[in-house]
Amino acid sequence: MTLSVAIGGFGAIGRTVARRLDQGIDGLTLTAVAARDAARAAAAMAGFAQSVPVVPLARLWEDADVVVECAPAAVLRELAEPALGSGRIVMVLSCGALLDNFDLVDLAHRNGGRILVPSGALLGLDAVIAAAEGGIASVNMVTRKPPQGLSGAPYLVAHDVDVTGLAEPRRVFSGTAREAARGFPANVNVAAALALAGIGPDRTTVEIWADPTVTRNIHRIEVEAAAARLSMQVENVPSAENPRTGRLTPLSVIAALKKLSSPLAIGT
């Protein structure tokens, strides 16, 4: 069986995923994309082997079994609600926005849809999910990013925090994963994914540092659980097109899509 895939959002992540699907993955086919600038998206696909239409976000589900959300967090509901209401699978990258739209899970349940959250820029989510079955006492994540990768975040704007020209690391946020997801919607979707895998967004704690000494997006995770103590660190190379996200994120989406259609699936 071949699954049809539509992609909502055609930025650095969406284009990478679309290009890989166009190159060919067994059991998957690209059928539609949605983009803020339809003409630009169509031009970007000029060299694709397949002719793929550019459609509105709310209509992606009509052309797909799986809708992949690679769009700004603010439009998650516009894409996901009609798709889930029609029983489609929606792969969500803006999982920070999912925390404030959790009724979408109930919508999926009622209509036979599914919401999938790929690992994205993190590692060890399988281990956190497994540990949660035996009980977790605490989860903490410390994120360090080059200052330009945090510039313009709503939390920084609201608190008049300027990260330009920093000479040394500066902690710009400390709080819960829910608060981090709201304040840094383009930066720490990883915090929301970690929270959903473990003990929830209000018990998962997060620190965010603007660090001019690093060139990668670094996430350090500490988990205290009954079954294990987990210490994990990932250092992601920022995307050249969008320093707010790492190069690993679209690769994670591709791997998750392949897992849907592959006769062999590795991991929880």
Phi and psi in degrees as GROMACS dihedral restraints (atoms count N, CA, C in turn):
[ dihedral_restraints ]
;  ai    aj    ak    al  type     phi  dphi    fc
    3     4     5     6     1  -103.0    20    10
    4     5     6     7     1   128.6    20    10
    6     7     8     9     1   -92.0    20    10
    7     8     9    10     1   132.5    20    10
    9    10    11    12     1   -89.1    20    10
   10    11    12    13     1   138.1    20    10
   12    13    14    15     1  -124.6    20    10
   13    14    15    16     1   130.6    20    10
   15    16    17    18     1  -117.2    20    10
   16    17    18    19     1   145.4    20    10
   18    19    20    21     1  -118.7    20    10
   19    20    21    22     1   123.3    20    10
   21    22    23    24     1   -99.6    20    10
   22    23    24    25     1   110.8    20    10
   24    25    26    27     1   105.7    20    10
   25    26    27    28     1   126.2    20    10
   27    28    29    30     1  -126.2    20    10
   28    29    30    31     1    44.3    20    10
   30    31    32    33     1   -87.0    20    10
   31    32    33    34     1  -150.1    20    10
   33    34    35    36     1   -59.4    20    10
   34    35    36    37     1   -40.9    20    10
   36    37    38    39     1   -74.4    20    10
   37    38    39    40     1   -51.5    20    10
   39    40    41    42     1   -59.0    20    10
   40    41    42    43     1   -41.4    20    10
   42    43    44    45     1   -65.2    20    10
   43    44    45    46     1   -40.5    20    10
   45    46    47    48     1   -63.7    20    10
   46    47    48    49     1   -44.7    20    10
   48    49    50    51     1   -64.9    20    10
   49    50    51    52     1   -44.3    20    10
   51    52    53    54     1   -61.7    20    10
   52    53    54    55     1   -42.4    20    10
   54    55    56    57     1   -61.8    20    10
   55    56    57    58     1   -41.3    20    10
   57    58    59    60     1   -67.2    20    10
   58    59    60    61     1   -39.3    20    10
   60    61    62    63     1   -65.5    20    10
   61    62    63    64     1   -39.2    20    10
   63    64    65    66     1   -65.3    20    10
   64    65    66    67     1   -31.8    20    10
   66    67    68    69     1   -70.1    20    10
   67    68    69    70     1   -20.5    20    10
   69    70    71    72     1   112.1    20    10
   70    71    72    73     1   118.4    20    10
   72    73    74    75     1  -133.0    20    10
   73    74    75    76     1   124.9    20    10
   75    76    77    78     1   -54.4    20    10
   76    77    78    79     1   130.4    20    10
   78    79    80    81     1    84.7    20    10
   79    80    81    82     1     1.8    20    10
   81    82    83    84     1  -134.3    20    10
   82    83    84    85     1   143.4    20    10
   84    85    86    87     1  -142.6    20    10
   85    86    87    88     1   137.8    20    10
   87    88    89    90     1   -81.6    20    10
   88    89    90    91     1   126.5    20    10
   90    91    92    93     1  -119.6    20    10
   91    92    93    94     1   -20.1    20    10
   93    94    95    96     1  -166.5    20    10
   94    95    96    97     1   157.2    20    10
   96    97    98    99     1  -136.2    20    10
   97    98    99   100     1   158.9    20    10
   99   100   101   102     1  -127.7    20    10
  100   101   102   103     1   143.0    20    10
  102   103   104   105     1  -151.5    20    10
  103   104   105   106     1   150.5    20    10
  105   106   107   108     1   -61.1    20    10
  106   107   108   109     1   -39.9    20    10
  108   109   110   111     1  -111.6    20    10
  109   110   111   112     1    94.0    20    10
  111   112   113   114     1   -62.4    20    10
  112   113   114   115     1   -39.9    20    10
  114   115   116   117     1   -64.6    20    10
  115   116   117   118     1   -41.0    20    10
  117   118   119   120     1   -66.0    20    10
  118   119   120   121     1   -39.8    20    10
  120   121   122   123     1   -64.5    20    10
  121   122   123   124     1   -42.7    20    10
  123   124   125   126     1   -62.3    20    10
  124   125   126   127     1   -39.6    20    10
  126   127   128   129     1   -65.7    20    10
  127   128   129   130     1   -38.3    20    10
  129   130   131   132     1   -66.3    20    10
  130   131   132   133     1   -24.5    20    10
  132   133   134   135     1   -96.8    20    10
  133   134   135   136     1    10.9    20    10
  135   136   137   138     1   -58.6    20    10
  136   137   138   139     1   -32.7    20    10
  138   139   140   141     1   -93.0    20    10
  139   140   141   142     1     4.1    20    10
  141   142   143   144     1   -68.2    20    10
  142   143   144   145     1   150.6    20    10
  144   145   146   147     1   -70.0    20    10
  145   146   147   148     1   -32.8    20    10
  147   148   149   150     1  -101.2    20    10
  148   149   150   151     1   151.1    20    10
  150   151   152   153     1   -93.6    20    10
  151   152   153   154     1   114.9    20    10
  153   154   155   156     1  -120.4    20    10
  154   155   156   157     1   129.1    20    10
  156   157   158   159     1   -74.8    20    10
  157   158   159   160     1   151.9    20    10
  159   160   161   162     1  -103.2    20    10
  160   161   162   163     1   117.8    20    10
  162   163   164   165     1  -124.3    20    10
  163   164   165   166     1   165.7    20    10
  165   166   167   168     1   -64.4    20    10
  166   167   168   169     1   152.1    20    10
  168   169   170   171     1   -52.4    20    10
  169   170   171   172     1   -45.5    20    10
  171   172   173   174     1   -68.2    20    10
  172   173   174   175     1   -11.4    20    10
  174   175   176   177     1  -107.2    20    10
  175   176   177   178     1     3.8    20    10
  177   178   179   180     1   -58.3    20    10
  178   179   180   181     1   -38.4    20    10
  180   181   182   183     1   -60.1    20    10
  181   182   183   184     1   -25.8    20    10
  183   184   185   186     1   -65.5    20    10
  184   185   186   187     1   -22.5    20    10
  186   187   188   189     1  -111.9    20    10
  187   188   189   190     1    12.5    20    10
  189   190   191   192     1  -153.1    20    10
  190   191   192   193     1   153.1    20    10
  192   193   194   195     1   -84.8    20    10
  193   194   195   196     1   -31.9    20    10
  195   196   197   198     1  -127.6    20    10
  196   197   198   199     1   127.3    20    10
  198   199   200   201     1  -109.8    20    10
  199   200   201   202     1   123.0    20    10
  201   202   203   204     1  -102.0    20    10
  202   203   204   205     1   119.5    20    10
  204   205   206   207     1   -90.4    20    10
  205   206   207   208     1   111.6    20    10
  207   208   209   210     1  -122.3    20    10
  208   209   210   211     1    25.0    20    10
  210   211   212   213     1  -100.4    20    10
  211   212   213   214     1   172.9    20    10
  213   214   215   216     1   -58.4    20    10
  214   215   216   217     1   146.9    20    10
  216   217   218   219     1   -56.0    20    10
  217   218   219   220     1   -31.1    20    10
  219   220   221   222     1   -63.6    20    10
  220   221   222   223     1   -21.0    20    10
  222   223   224   225     1  -106.8    20    10
  223   224   225   226     1    12.1    20    10
  225   226   227   228     1   -53.7    20    10
  226   227   228   229     1   -48.1    20    10
  228   229   230   231     1   -65.3    20    10
  229   230   231   232     1   -38.6    20    10
  231   232   233   234     1   -58.7    20    10
  232   233   234   235     1   -37.5    20    10
  234   235   236   237     1   -81.3    20    10
  235   236   237   238     1   -46.2    20    10
  237   238   239   240     1   -79.5    20    10
  238   239   240   241     1   -36.3    20    10
  240   241   242   243     1   -60.6    20    10
  241   242   243   244     1   -51.2    20    10
  243   244   245   246     1   -67.0    20    10
  244   245   246   247     1   -33.0    20    10
  246   247   248   249     1   -68.1    20    10
  247   248   249   250     1   -47.1    20    10
  249   250   251   252     1   -68.8    20    10
  250   251   252   253     1   -35.5    20    10
  252   253   254   255     1   -65.1    20    10
  253   254   255   256     1   -19.0    20    10
  255   256   257   258     1  -105.4    20    10
  256   257   258   259     1    14.5    20    10
  258   259   260   261     1    77.3    20    10
  259   260   261   262     1    21.8    20    10
  261   262   263   264     1   -88.2    20    10
  262   263   264   265     1   164.5    20    10
  264   265   266   267     1   -87.2    20    10
  265   266   267   268     1   131.3    20    10
  267   268   269   270     1  -120.6    20    10
  268   269   270   271     1   120.2    20    10
  270   271   272   273     1   -94.2    20    10
  271   272   273   274     1   117.1    20    10
  273   274   275   276     1  -105.9    20    10
  274   275   276   277     1   120.6    20    10
  276   277   278   279     1   -93.3    20    10
  277   278   279   280     1   -31.6    20    10
  279   280   281   282     1   -83.2    20    10
  280   281   282   283     1    58.3    20    10
  282   283   284   285     1   -72.4    20    10
  283   284   285   286     1   -14.1    20    10
  285   286   287   288     1   -61.7    20    10
  286   287   288   289     1   -40.7    20    10
  288   289   290   291     1   -68.1    20    10
  289   290   291   292     1   -28.2    20    10
  291   292   293   294     1   -61.0    20    10
  292   293   294   295     1   -32.5    20    10
  294   295   296   297     1   -59.9    20    10
  295   296   297   298     1   -33.3    20    10
  297   298   299   300     1   -96.8    20    10
  298   299   300   301     1     4.2    20    10
  300   301   302   303     1  -133.1    20    10
  301   302   303   304     1    44.1    20    10
  303   304   305   306     1   -71.8    20    10
  304   305   306   307     1   -11.8    20    10
  306   307   308   309     1   -64.3    20    10
  307   308   309   310     1   -15.9    20    10
  309   310   311   312     1   -63.7    20    10
  310   311   312   313     1   -28.0    20    10
  312   313   314   315     1   -65.5    20    10
  313   314   315   316     1   -42.2    20    10
  315   316   317   318     1   -65.1    20    10
  316   317   318   319     1   -38.3    20    10
  318   319   320   321     1   -61.6    20    10
  319   320   321   322     1   -44.3    20    10
  321   322   323   324     1   -61.2    20    10
  322   323   324   325     1   -43.2    20    10
  324   325   326   327     1   -60.8    20    10
  325   326   327   328     1   -42.9    20    10
  327   328   329   330     1   -68.8    20    10
  328   329   330   331     1   -28.2    20    10
  330   331   332   333     1  -114.6    20    10
  331   332   333   334     1     8.4    20    10
  333   334   335   336     1    77.8    20    10
  334   335   336   337     1    18.5    20    10
  336   337   338   339     1   -88.8    20    10
  337   338   339   340     1   175.9    20    10
  339   340   341   342     1  -142.3    20    10
  340   341   342   343     1   144.4    20    10
  342   343   344   345     1  -111.6    20    10
  343   344   345   346     1   124.2    20    10
  345   346   347   348     1  -114.8    20    10
  346   347   348   349     1   134.7    20    10
  348   349   350   351     1  -116.0    20    10
  349   350   351   352     1   109.6    20    10
  351   352   353   354     1   -70.4    20    10
  352   353   354   355     1   164.4    20    10
  354   355   356   357     1   -64.2    20    10
  355   356   357   358     1   -27.0    20    10
  357   358   359   360     1    62.8    20    10
  358   359   360   361     1  -125.8    20    10
  360   361   362   363     1   -90.5    20    10
  361   362   363   364     1     4.5    20    10
  363   364   365   366     1  -100.2    20    10
  364   365   366   367     1   168.3    20    10
  366   367   368   369     1  -128.9    20    10
  367   368   369   370     1   160.2    20    10
  369   370   371   372     1    82.6    20    10
  370   371   372   373     1     7.6    20    10
  372   373   374   375     1   -62.5    20    10
  373   374   375   376     1   -34.6    20    10
  375   376   377   378     1   -58.9    20    10
  376   377   378   379     1   -41.8    20    10
  378   379   380   381     1   -67.5    20    10
  379   380   381   382     1   -38.5    20    10
  381   382   383   384     1   -66.1    20    10
  382   383   384   385     1   -43.2    20    10
  384   385   386   387     1   -59.5    20    10
  385   386   387   388     1   -44.3    20    10
  387   388   389   390     1   -65.2    20    10
  388   389   390   391     1   -43.9    20    10
  390   391   392   393     1   -61.7    20    10
  391   392   393   394     1   -34.0    20    10
  393   394   395   396     1   -62.9    20    10
  394   395   396   397     1   -27.5    20    10
  396   397   398   399     1   -66.2    20    10
  397   398   399   400     1   -26.4    20    10
  399   400   401   402     1  -102.1    20    10
  400   401   402   403     1    -4.6    20    10
  402   403   404   405     1   105.8    20    10
  403   404   405   406     1   127.7    20    10
  405   406   407   408     1  -120.4    20    10
  406   407   408   409     1   133.2    20    10
  408   409   410   411     1   -86.0    20    10
  409   410   411   412     1   -41.5    20    10
  411   412   413   414     1  -156.4    20    10
  412   413   414   415     1   150.2    20    10
  414   415   416   417     1  -137.4    20    10
  415   416   417   418     1   127.5    20    10
  417   418   419   420     1  -133.6    20    10
  418   419   420   421     1   138.5    20    10
  420   421   422   423     1  -127.6    20    10
  421   422   423   424     1   133.4    20    10
  423   424   425   426     1  -115.3    20    10
  424   425   426   427     1   119.9    20    10
  426   427   428   429     1  -108.3    20    10
  427   428   429   430     1   132.1    20    10
  429   430   431   432     1  -122.2    20    10
  430   431   432   433     1   128.6    20    10
  432   433   434   435     1  -134.4    20    10
  433   434   435   436     1   150.4    20    10
  435   436   437   438     1   -56.7    20    10
  436   437   438   439     1   141.5    20    10
  438   439   440   441     1   -52.5    20    10
  439   440   441   442     1   -37.0    20    10
  441   442   443   444     1   -64.6    20    10
  442   443   444   445     1   -22.3    20    10
  444   445   446   447     1   -76.6    20    10
  445   446   447   448     1   -13.5    20    10
  447   448   449   450     1  -108.2    20    10
  448   449   450   451     1   -14.0    20    10
  450   451   452   453     1   -54.6    20    10
  451   452   453   454     1   133.7    20    10
  453   454   455   456     1    87.7    20    10
  454   455   456   457     1    -1.2    20    10
  456   457   458   459     1   -61.0    20    10
  457   458   459   460     1   139.0    20    10
  459   460   461   462     1   -54.0    20    10
  460   461   462   463     1   -37.7    20    10
  462   463   464   465     1   -63.5    20    10
  463   464   465   466     1   -42.7    20    10
  465   466   467   468     1   -66.6    20    10
  466   467   468   469     1   -39.7    20    10
  468   469   470   471     1   -64.9    20    10
  469   470   471   472     1   -45.4    20    10
  471   472   473   474     1   -65.0    20    10
  472   473   474   475     1   -31.2    20    10
  474   475   476   477     1  -103.2    20    10
  475   476   477   478     1    11.5    20    10
  477   478   479   480     1    53.7    20    10
  478   479   480   481     1    47.5    20    10
  480   481   482   483     1  -100.8    20    10
  481   482   483   484     1   119.6    20    10
  483   484   485   486     1  -104.7    20    10
  484   485   486   487     1   120.8    20    10
  486   487   488   489     1  -105.0    20    10
  487   488   489   490     1     6.8    20    10
  489   490   491   492     1   -77.2    20    10
  490   491   492   493     1   142.7    20    10
  492   493   494   495     1    72.2    20    10
  493   494   495   496     1    18.8    20    10
  495   496   497   498     1   -65.1    20    10
  496   497   498   499     1   140.4    20    10
  498   499   500   501     1  -102.0    20    10
  499   500   501   502     1   -16.4    20    10
  501   502   503   504     1  -147.2    20    10
  502   503   504   505     1   163.3    20    10
  504   505   506   507     1   -59.3    20    10
  505   506   507   508     1   143.6    20    10
  507   508   509   510     1  -136.1    20    10
  508   509   510   511     1   126.0    20    10
  510   511   512   513     1   -76.4    20    10
  511   512   513   514     1   121.6    20    10
  513   514   515   516     1  -108.5    20    10
  514   515   516   517     1    -7.9    20    10
  516   517   518   519     1  -158.0    20    10
  517   518   519   520     1   142.9    20    10
  519   520   521   522     1  -146.9    20    10
  520   521   522   523     1   124.2    20    10
  522   523   524   525     1   175.1    20    10
  523   524   525   526     1  -156.3    20    10
  525   526   527   528     1   -87.2    20    10
  526   527   528   529     1   164.7    20    10
  528   529   530   531     1   -63.7    20    10
  529   530   531   532     1   -34.3    20    10
  531   532   533   534     1   -63.2    20    10
  532   533   534   535     1   -45.2    20    10
  534   535   536   537     1   -65.6    20    10
  535   536   537   538     1   -38.1    20    10
  537   538   539   540     1   -65.0    20    10
  538   539   540   541     1   -40.9    20    10
  540   541   542   543     1   -64.8    20    10
  541   542   543   544     1   -37.5    20    10
  543   544   545   546     1   -72.0    20    10
  544   545   546   547     1   -37.8    20    10
  546   547   548   549     1   -82.7    20    10
  547   548   549   550     1   -22.8    20    10
  549   550   551   552     1  -134.6    20    10
  550   551   552   553     1    62.2    20    10
  552   553   554   555     1   -63.1    20    10
  553   554   555   556     1   -24.1    20    10
  555   556   557   558     1   -97.4    20    10
  556   557   558   559     1     0.8    20    10
  558   559   560   561     1  -117.6    20    10
  559   560   561   562     1   -39.5    20    10
  561   562   563   564     1  -126.9    20    10
  562   563   564   565     1    46.1    20    10
  564   565   566   567     1   -59.1    20    10
  565   566   567   568     1   -23.9    20    10
  567   568   569   570     1   -60.0    20    10
  568   569   570   571     1   -34.8    20    10
  570   571   572   573     1   -65.2    20    10
  571   572   573   574     1   -39.4    20    10
  573   574   575   576     1   -67.6    20    10
  574   575   576   577     1   -41.3    20    10
  576   577   578   579     1   -62.2    20    10
  577   578   579   580     1   -42.6    20    10
  579   580   581   582     1   -62.5    20    10
  580   581   582   583     1   -42.2    20    10
  582   583   584   585     1   -64.4    20    10
  583   584   585   586     1   -42.4    20    10
  585   586   587   588     1   -67.5    20    10
  586   587   588   589     1   -31.5    20    10
  588   589   590   591     1   -74.1    20    10
  589   590   591   592     1   -28.5    20    10
  591   592   593   594     1  -112.3    20    10
  592   593   594   595     1  -105.6    20    10
  594   595   596   597     1  -111.7    20    10
  595   596   597   598     1    16.0    20    10
  597   598   599   600     1    95.1    20    10
  598   599   600   601     1   162.3    20    10
  600   601   602   603     1   -73.5    20    10
  601   602   603   604     1   -16.8    20    10
  603   604   605   606     1   -96.5    20    10
  604   605   606   607     1    -9.9    20    10
  606   607   608   609     1  -109.8    20    10
  607   608   609   610     1   -14.9    20    10
  609   610   611   612     1   -82.5    20    10
  610   611   612   613     1   126.0    20    10
  612   613   614   615     1  -103.8    20    10
  613   614   615   616     1   148.2    20    10
  615   616   617   618     1  -138.3    20    10
  616   617   618   619     1   137.6    20    10
  618   619   620   621     1  -118.7    20    10
  619   620   621   622     1   141.9    20    10
  621   622   623   624     1  -125.9    20    10
  622   623   624   625     1   128.4    20    10
  624   625   626   627     1  -118.9    20    10
  625   626   627   628     1   133.7    20    10
  627   628   629   630     1   -89.6    20    10
  628   629   630   631     1   115.9    20    10
  630   631   632   633     1  -128.4    20    10
  631   632   633   634     1   105.0    20    10
  633   634   635   636     1   -72.5    20    10
  634   635   636   637     1    -7.1    20    10
  636   637   638   639     1   -88.3    20    10
  637   638   639   640     1    -6.0    20    10
  639   640   641   642     1  -113.0    20    10
  640   641   642   643     1   153.9    20    10
  642   643   644   645     1  -115.6    20    10
  643   644   645   646     1     0.3    20    10
  645   646   647   648     1  -124.5    20    10
  646   647   648   649     1   160.2    20    10
  648   649   650   651     1   -85.3    20    10
  649   650   651   652     1   113.0    20    10
  651   652   653   654     1  -110.3    20    10
  652   653   654   655     1   128.9    20    10
  654   655   656   657     1  -122.9    20    10
  655   656   657   658     1   121.7    20    10
  657   658   659   660     1  -112.6    20    10
  658   659   660   661     1   124.6    20    10
  660   661   662   663     1  -120.7    20    10
  661   662   663   664     1   133.7    20    10
  663   664   665   666     1  -125.0    20    10
  664   665   666   667     1   125.3    20    10
  666   667   668   669     1  -126.3    20    10
  667   668   669   670     1   127.7    20    10
  669   670   671   672     1  -107.8    20    10
  670   671   672   673     1   115.2    20    10
  672   673   674   675     1  -135.0    20    10
  673   674   675   676     1   163.7    20    10
  675   676   677   678     1   -64.8    20    10
  676   677   678   679     1   -33.0    20    10
  678   679   680   681     1   -89.7    20    10
  679   680   681   682     1   -22.4    20    10
  681   682   683   684     1  -169.1    20    10
  682   683   684   685     1   159.2    20    10
  684   685   686   687     1  -107.8    20    10
  685   686   687   688     1   122.9    20    10
  687   688   689   690     1  -111.1    20    10
  688   689   690   691     1   131.1    20    10
  690   691   692   693     1  -130.1    20    10
  691   692   693   694     1   117.3    20    10
  693   694   695   696     1  -135.1    20    10
  694   695   696   697     1   143.5    20    10
  696   697   698   699     1  -140.3    20    10
  697   698   699   700     1   133.8    20    10
  699   700   701   702     1  -126.6    20    10
  700   701   702   703     1   138.9    20    10
  702   703   704   705     1  -121.0    20    10
  703   704   705   706     1   101.3    20    10
  705   706   707   708     1   -92.7    20    10
  706   707   708   709     1   137.0    20    10
  708   709   710   711     1   -75.2    20    10
  709   710   711   712     1   122.8    20    10
  711   712   713   714     1   -63.4    20    10
  712   713   714   715     1   147.6    20    10
  714   715   716   717     1   -65.3    20    10
  715   716   717   718     1   140.5    20    10
  717   718   719   720     1   -65.0    20    10
  718   719   720   721     1   -31.5    20    10
  720   721   722   723     1   -82.1    20    10
  721   722   723   724     1   -31.5    20    10
  723   724   725   726     1  -145.4    20    10
  724   725   726   727     1    98.9    20    10
  726   727   728   729     1   -66.1    20    10
  727   728   729   730     1   -10.2    20    10
  729   730   731   732     1   -74.4    20    10
  730   731   732   733     1   -17.9    20    10
  732   733   734   735     1  -124.6    20    10
  733   734   735   736     1   158.8    20    10
  735   736   737   738     1   -99.8    20    10
  736   737   738   739     1   162.1    20    10
  738   739   740   741     1   -66.3    20    10
  739   740   741   742     1   -21.7    20    10
  741   742   743   744     1   -71.1    20    10
  742   743   744   745     1   -25.6    20    10
  744   745   746   747     1   -60.7    20    10
  745   746   747   748     1   -52.3    20    10
  747   748   749   750     1   -64.5    20    10
  748   749   750   751     1   -30.3    20    10
  750   751   752   753     1   -66.9    20    10
  751   752   753   754     1   -34.4    20    10
  753   754   755   756     1   -65.1    20    10
  754   755   756   757     1   -39.4    20    10
  756   757   758   759     1   -62.9    20    10
  757   758   759   760     1   -45.4    20    10
  759   760   761   762     1   -60.6    20    10
  760   761   762   763     1   -43.7    20    10
  762   763   764   765     1   -63.5    20    10
  763   764   765   766     1   -40.5    20    10
  765   766   767   768     1   -66.6    20    10
  766   767   768   769     1   -38.5    20    10
  768   769   770   771     1   -64.6    20    10
  769   770   771   772     1   -43.4    20    10
  771   772   773   774     1   -61.6    20    10
  772   773   774   775     1   -35.1    20    10
  774   775   776   777     1   -64.6    20    10
  775   776   777   778     1   -30.1    20    10
  777   778   779   780     1   -66.3    20    10
  778   779   780   781     1   -31.8    20    10
  780   781   782   783     1  -110.7    20    10
  781   782   783   784     1    -6.9    20    10
  783   784   785   786     1   -81.6    20    10
  784   785   786   787     1   144.3    20    10
  786   787   788   789     1   -72.7    20    10
  787   788   789   790     1   -11.1    20    10
  789   790   791   792     1  -126.1    20    10
  790   791   792   793     1   123.5    20    10
  792   793   794   795     1  -122.6    20    10
  793   794   795   796     1   127.9    20    10
  795   796   797   798     1  -104.4    20    10
  796   797   798   799     1   134.4    20    10
  798   799   800   801     1   102.7    20    10
  799   800   801   802     1   163.2    20    10
